[in-house]
């Protein structure tokens, strides 16, 4: 399943409902891969794996609970969302 900015135009309550529905699908469909393209930090934080693309030559991949994942999240919080 590919979700492209699935929560970008939602209010916080609706976003939580969509995130919960995605989690429910993930629990039932263990072999389903969900690709979420997102800019909202709240959406990104729910990902089990990240692919951070800054440019064609700078891509970082990481799995949750790894140093690389923490590094990407820190990049997002300090660089992308610093405003």
GROMACS elastic network, one bead per residue, 0.5 to 0.9 nm:
[ bonds ]
;  ai    aj funct       b0    kb
    1    32     6  0.73279   500
    1    33     6  0.62275   500
    1    35     6  0.61956   500
    1    36     6  0.83867   500
    2    33     6  0.83728   500
    2    34     6  0.58621   500
    2    36     6  0.60110   500
    2    37     6  0.77888   500
    3     6     6  0.55025   500
    3     7     6  0.89896   500
    3    34     6  0.74512   500
    3    35     6  0.60985   500
    3    37     6  0.61497   500
    3    38     6  0.84118   500
    4     7     6  0.85783   500
    4     8     6  0.89857   500
    4    35     6  0.81537   500
    4    36     6  0.59618   500
    4    38     6  0.66426   500
    5     8     6  0.52433   500
    5     9     6  0.81785   500
    5    36     6  0.72339   500
    5    37     6  0.56090   500
    5    39     6  0.72497   500
    5    40     6  0.83325   500
    6     9     6  0.78151   500
    6    10     6  0.84219   500
    6    15     6  0.86676   500
    6    18     6  0.82253   500
    6    36     6  0.77530   500
    6    37     6  0.79566   500
    6    38     6  0.76478   500
    7    10     6  0.53444   500
    7    11     6  0.83406   500
    7    12     6  0.89936   500
    7    14     6  0.81037   500
    7    15     6  0.55600   500
    7    16     6  0.89298   500
    7    18     6  0.72985   500
    7    19     6  0.83364   500
    7    38     6  0.80720   500
    7    40     6  0.80259   500
    7    43     6  0.75041   500
    8    11     6  0.86029   500
    8    15     6  0.82726   500
    8    38     6  0.76403   500
    8    39     6  0.77298   500
    8    40     6  0.68373   500
    8    43     6  0.89234   500
    9    15     6  0.86714   500
   10    13     6  0.79046   500
   10    14     6  0.57604   500
   10    15     6  0.55707   500
   11    14     6  0.54333   500
   11    15     6  0.60722   500
   11    16     6  0.87420   500
   12    16     6  0.62295   500
   12    17     6  0.87386   500
   13    16     6  0.52269   500
   13    17     6  0.64371   500
   13    18     6  0.88553   500
   14    17     6  0.50038   500
   14    18     6  0.62527   500
   14    19     6  0.85935   500
   15    18     6  0.51443   500
   15    19     6  0.61313   500
   15    20     6  0.85539   500
   15    43     6  0.85069   500
   16    19     6  0.50170   500
   16    20     6  0.60614   500
   16    21     6  0.85750   500
   17    20     6  0.50685   500
   17    21     6  0.62004   500
   17    22     6  0.86619   500
   18    21     6  0.50183   500
   18    22     6  0.61985   500
   18    23     6  0.86190   500
   19    22     6  0.50653   500
   19    23     6  0.62092   500
   19    24     6  0.86432   500
   19    43     6  0.76944   500
   19    46     6  0.80998   500
   20    23     6  0.50131   500
   20    24     6  0.61724   500
   20    25     6  0.86909   500
   21    25     6  0.62621   500
   21    26     6  0.85819   500
   22    25     6  0.51353   500
   22    26     6  0.61601   500
   22    27     6  0.86755   500
   22    34     6  0.85937   500
   23    27     6  0.61930   500
   23    28     6  0.87715   500
   24    27     6  0.51108   500
   24    28     6  0.63572   500
   24    29     6  0.85204   500
   25    28     6  0.52322   500
   25    29     6  0.57675   500
   25    30     6  0.83479   500
   25    32     6  0.84330   500
   26    29     6  0.53180   500
   26    30     6  0.60111   500
   26    31     6  0.83595   500
   26    32     6  0.69695   500
   26    33     6  0.82667   500
   26    34     6  0.79725   500
   27    30     6  0.60618   500
   28    31     6  0.89329   500
   28    32     6  0.89685   500
   29    32     6  0.53863   500
   29    33     6  0.87550   500
   30    33     6  0.83120   500
   36    43     6  0.83605   500
   36    44     6  0.81563   500
   36    47     6  0.80598   500
   37    44     6  0.84978   500
   38    41     6  0.78936   500
   38    43     6  0.65679   500
   38    44     6  0.64103   500
   39    42     6  0.87786   500
   39    43     6  0.76132   500
   39    44     6  0.72243   500
   40    43     6  0.54335   500
   40    44     6  0.63725   500
   40    45     6  0.88052   500
   41    45     6  0.60595   500
   41    46     6  0.89143   500
   41    73     6  0.87337   500
   41    76     6  0.77556   500
   41    77     6  0.79842   500
   41    81     6  0.80724   500
   42    45     6  0.53594   500
   42    46     6  0.70448   500
   43    46     6  0.56274   500
   43    47     6  0.73817   500
   44    47     6  0.55877   500
   44    50     6  0.79573   500
   44    73     6  0.85803   500
   45    48     6  0.83847   500
   45    73     6  0.78663   500
   47    50     6  0.65459   500
   47    63     6  0.86771   500
   47    64     6  0.74988   500
   48    62     6  0.86488   500
   48    63     6  0.60361   500
   48    64     6  0.51343   500
   48    65     6  0.87185   500
   49    61     6  0.73957   500
   49    62     6  0.56411   500
   49    64     6  0.58027   500
   49    69     6  0.77735   500
   50    60     6  0.78258   500
   50    61     6  0.55410   500
   50    62     6  0.52265   500
   50    63     6  0.63862   500
   50    64     6  0.78507   500
   50    69     6  0.70246   500
   50    72     6  0.80021   500
   51    59     6  0.68435   500
   51    60     6  0.56599   500
   51    62     6  0.66625   500
   51    72     6  0.88014   500
   52    58     6  0.82186   500
   52    59     6  0.55354   500
   52    60     6  0.50421   500
   52    61     6  0.63080   500
   52    62     6  0.85060   500
   52    72     6  0.70268   500
   53    56     6  0.71587   500
   53    57     6  0.84807   500
   53    58     6  0.62075   500
   53    60     6  0.66066   500
   53    61     6  0.87659   500
   54    57     6  0.78513   500
   54    58     6  0.54725   500
   54    59     6  0.61949   500
   54    60     6  0.84588   500
   55    58     6  0.50217   500
   55    59     6  0.68517   500
   56    59     6  0.69912   500
   60    68     6  0.80995   500
   60    72     6  0.75874   500
   61    68     6  0.74633   500
   61    69     6  0.77251   500
   61    72     6  0.84433   500
   62    65     6  0.88631   500
   62    66     6  0.70288   500
   62    67     6  0.82126   500
   62    68     6  0.53289   500
   62    70     6  0.85883   500
   62    71     6  0.89402   500
   62    72     6  0.78306   500
   63    66     6  0.59990   500
   63    67     6  0.87617   500
   63    68     6  0.73629   500
   63    69     6  0.57755   500
   64    67     6  0.85751   500
   64    68     6  0.84002   500
   64    69     6  0.56030   500
   64    70     6  0.79089   500
   65    68     6  0.84409   500
   65    69     6  0.65918   500
   65    70     6  0.74086   500
   66    69     6  0.52369   500
   66    70     6  0.64779   500
   66    71     6  0.86526   500
   67    70     6  0.50991   500
   67    71     6  0.60684   500
   67    72     6  0.87023   500
   68    72     6  0.62511   500
   68    73     6  0.86242   500
   69    72     6  0.52085   500
   69    73     6  0.62090   500
   69    74     6  0.85437   500
   70    73     6  0.50749   500
   70    74     6  0.60252   500
   70    75     6  0.85242   500
   71    74     6  0.50978   500
   71    75     6  0.61773   500
   71    76     6  0.86918   500
   72    76     6  0.62060   500
   72    77     6  0.86247   500
   73    76     6  0.50634   500
   73    77     6  0.61668   500
   73    78     6  0.85853   500
   74    77     6  0.50649   500
   74    78     6  0.59864   500
   74    79     6  0.81114   500
   75    78     6  0.53169   500
   75    79     6  0.54690   500
   75    80     6  0.70144   500
   75    81     6  0.87630   500
   76    79     6  0.54943   500
   76    81     6  0.60427   500
   76    82     6  0.82763   500
   77    80     6  0.61307   500
   77    81     6  0.50622   500
   77    82     6  0.62870   500
   78    81     6  0.60605   500
   78    82     6  0.51304   500
   78    83     6  0.89501   500
   79    82     6  0.55434   500
   79    83     6  0.87207   500
   80    83     6  0.79865   500
